[in-house]
Amino acid sequence: MNIRHKIHRWVRLILSGMLLVAVTACAAGNAPASTEGELVTSSGFVCPEPSPRVEFESDTINIFTWTEYVPSDIFDCFGMVYDVKVNVDYFSSNEELYSKVSLGQDVNPYDVIHPSDYMIGVLIREKLLQKLDAAKLPNLASLDSGLVAAYGNATDFVVPYQMGTQAIIYNSDTVENPPTSWADLWNSDYEGRIVAVDDNRVVIGAALLTLGYGVNDTDPAHLAEAKQKLIELMPNIRIFDSDSPKTPLVAGDVDLGIVWNGEAFLAAAENPAFKYVFPEEGSIIFYDGMAIPTTAPHPDIAYAWFNYLLQGNVNWLTLVDYPYTNPNKAALDYARENYPDVYESYISSPITNTPPEEFTRGHEVTDLGGALLLYDQLWTEIKQ
């Protein structure tokens, strides 16, 4: 576990007043004592056994996922419990993911990828994902059927992982006029004070919402209005960052942000002055999943990875390191029974445990087909 992850765990402990011996030992760099035969990561986390243990022939798995999204202990444990090599590459946008997946095995050697929201639809439409064999995924039973329903028929191709909102964060110590809507971000008082995720669907979508249009609008005239609106916003945006947008916030480089809810929770954990706002126009919601590309060289091992990550005694680590809205009921149950302070910290926060009404009034970005090129062109022009 790297220093950043250790700090995240310490911060969560301080925020909720936890006294978790195993986790604090990891944060301090002192691995707890393990019994003979147990597999323990360098951070001191004792790896759960796979349940069930999945049979496969491959000795390597290649994973392509978002930066700061899967706890490193889970990667380490999977490699140890199955005695395989785990290779992990990271991307910071759906477009970066697509650029590799769409170019074939020479460029996309991955067995597992983690696409989000509209990109799931794109990859399915372009036949770049293998259809899943549900019989090989018994641990799908770990998931909350109510939340998973939001994925629709996409579950034929993706295993739900995490979900959440993209909304506004601000520092209540430094922002005199707190925003309550997307439209408020155009306030001239915010010049040079905003960090935004580097995601054209989110930022363009926010502009469209301020104009009274939908986040999936493809009317060229409406997009032209959004472009002009974003030109007016650009002086307020100091930096685009999809790797770790909380970092410039915590460092004091910016005072406001358009961020994912998990990043907002971690920023508020380090500085309670940060407040998360669901905009009056509605937040932009996202659904993330795990999938097998059609070019996967080791598709058999992907099912072992899916089942292991779905285990409640494994997946609960996401509540500590990367706390987005978690559809894994088994993980929440495990945390409630074994680490109640972790559970209460998650469940009591509207940032992580997104209120149902915010999902209902939120806006989901969807596959636009060929019209996506209009967004790409607009985004390129705006950022230039």
Number of C-alpha atoms within 10 A of each C-alpha: 17 10 10 11 20 19 15 19 24 20 20 23 21 13 16 14 12 17 13 14 10 17 23 19 16 21 23 14 15 14 19 17 11 12 9 6 6 12 17 21 18 14 23 23 21 19 19 18 18 19 14 13 12 17 11 14 9 14 13 17 25 21 22 22 19 20 14 18 17 17 19 17 21 21 18 21 23 23 18 17 17 19 11 15 16 16 14 14 12 17 17 18 20 18 15 11 21 18 12 16 24 16 12 15 15 10 11 22 19 26 25 25 25 24 26 23 20 19 21 27 19 19 20 18 12 10 13 21 23 18 17 16 10 14 8 14 18 14 19 18 13 19 21 15 13 8 17 19 11 15 19 8 10 18 19 16 23 25 24 27 24 21 26 25 26 28 26 25 29 25 23 15 10 14 15 9 12 16 22 15 20 24 17 14 24 20 12 12 12 21 16 18 22 26 26 22 22 19 17 19 20 24 21 22 26 29 26 23 24 17 14 10 17 17 20 20 18 16 11 12 10 15 20 13 14 23 20 12 17 21 13 12 21 16 15 19 20 19 19 17 19 20 17 16 22 29 16 20 24 18 10 13 15 23 22 32 29 28 24 28 29 24 22 28 26 25 26 24 21 18 15 14 14 24 18 26 22 22 20 15 17 21 27 26 22 24 23 20 20 24 28 26 26 18 20 22 18 20 22 18 22 24 24 23 22 22 21 26 24 27 25 21 21 22 25 27 21 20 24 24 22 23 25 27 26 25 22 25 20 21 24 25 17 18 23 16 10 13 18 16 19 23 20 14 20 25 17 11 12 16 26 25 18 20 12 11 8 18 18 12 14 21 23 21 21 16 17 17 12 9 14 15 11 15 22 14 11 18 19 10 11 16 10 5
